[in-house]
Amino acid sequence: MSNWLLPESLADILPAEARRIEELRRNLLDLYRTYGFELVAPPLVEYIDSLLSGTGSALNLRTCKLIDQLSGRTMGVRADMTPQVSRIDAHLLNREGATRLCYCGSVLHARPSGLLSDRELLQIGAEIFGHAGVEADIEVLELALESVKRAGVKEARLDLNHPGVVRAIIDSDPALQGAEEAISELLSTKDIPAINDLPSTIAGVQPATVKALLDLASLYGGPEVIARARAVLPPLPTLLAGLDDLEILVRALPTHQFSIDLADMGSGYGYHSGVVFSIYAEGWHDALVKGGRYDGVGKAFGRSRPATGFSLDLRKLSAGLPPATIAKAIRAPWGTDAALVAALRQLRGDGEIVVQVLPGQPHRLDEFTVDRELVLDDGAWKVRAIQ
């Protein structure tokens, strides 16, 4: 085995691409600041007890574990930063009223989430804590759309769902208790034959439950899906409340185009409690942005708070954009002459990229294209175009 081989689904990022990812990070964090979001930076590794508090089993399976050499306790490398930010809000800041927090950092998945996915992501996101009203959901949703627009994504598509709809149907049938993840997978993949076959694979499943799950698998389309769902699904209180939440959000954003898929349960890690959303665009094989409401996650840290937010992977976002623009640079000779040093300092102070060629070294750059050079002309250092 060669020493330079990386583990499967991990990759280096080379100069031009790394620069673009960094510029996206700066631009988006600056955007979030204009909305009043404050930046936090949780640690890469935490004790597993706090890292997975209040989250679903899906996040546990994604988390790489290791033993702390100092305490002997099990630690985890974060697979999602949202629970960490919830801990900061609930336990460290402990503020009253609404708190807006943003973040950016690497996360690691024990296994890739999909066939074309990486295991290391550069996650950036924004969260609002302390406000249960639809106003926070609207702000988060609009900020998520503005994020992909700022990055240069064209014609982004917004999908909505509410996990409470599926959970209500599953919870109404005692035979399905413990099979939540399997049922969610069948619905997400629209596996109609397998749903029809549930009575033979899970003893005691009610015929009305099978019918509701089959109806649910066909409930996707525009906002009219909400009315169709009210007509065909059982009138369970939590199910109707979920449909009400979706309808309120759709009505509050009349200028946006929505699609709704009530069977899609692949929008997060299982800790969401309200409306969830995904943003798709041509050029990316799955969702660019995922977000939604997750009230109560902070309860594990001593303080239950309403919460809503979103996150995205900057590496994936950058990979689907057109090739990064190559920056223009000035070539300069190596030297310590005072006039040359002053000229270099002036050019760099003006924002120019100036690359000094080291003696006897070839000159090759991936991130820059050299279109000018600094030359000594009549006793003065001057910039001229390279012919």
Buried (B, 14 or more C-beta within 10 A) or exposed (E): EEEEEEEEBEEEBEEBBBBBBBBBBEEBBEBBEEBEBEEBEBEBBBBBEBBBBBBBEBBBEBBBEEEEEEEEEEBBBBBBBBBBBBBBBBBEBEEEEBBBBBBBBBBBBBEBBEEEBBBBBBBBBBBBBBBBEBEBBBBBBEBBBBBBEEBEBEEBBBBBBBBBBBBBBBBBBEBBEEBBEBBBEBBBBBEEEBBEEBBEEBEEBBEEBBBBBBBBBBBBBEBEBBEBBBEEBBEBEBBBBBBEBBBBBBEEBEEBEBBBBBBBBBBBBBBBBBBBBBBBBEEBEBBBBBBBBBBBBBBBBEBBBBBBBBBBBBBBBBBBBEEBEEEEBBBBBEBEEEEBEEBBEEBEEEEBBBBBBEEEEEEEBEBBEBEBBBEBEEEEBEBEEEE
